[in-house]
Amino acid sequence: MTDGLLDSVGGPRGHWGIAVGDTRGHQFQVLHRFDNTKGATTWRKNHPHPIFSPGSRRIYFNVNETNWTQLYVAEAGD
C-alpha cells in the first residue's frame, strides 16, 4: 500500500491517490483519488499516511479536500 501524487502519472496537479499492490509491484489498484491541496494551512502540510487496521480489514488515510483534514476508511478485500 502506498500514497503519492498523481501528476507523475497524468493526474491533475495536487491530486493524490491511495493504492494497494502486490509485493512484486506488478499490479496495483488505486482505491481513492483526491485533491489534497486544501485542509491544513500551516507550514506543515498534511500527508495521507495510509495504514492498515489491526487484522488488515480496513485502510485508514487522511484527506484534505475541504477546509478540514478528514479521516477516510476503505474496506480491504479478501
Phi, psi and omega in degrees: 000143180205170172228162178177163176293140182267353181296334178288345178241026175094005179278167178295151180300134179086354180271140182244167175218151173251126183230148175239135181219173176283164185291341178274348179080016182273330182228143175209161179229126175279119182278325184204137176243141183201154175279116184253027185266357182254211178075225185307132180251014178277177179294337182259095180293148179285149179239145183300323178042067178292146179212143175281146173286163172303132183088354175060031180272337182225159175237128179251141176202157181267143179227137179245052179277341180240191178290348182239142174287131182240146175269127177251152179230128176244137176282129178275135179282170179276000000 
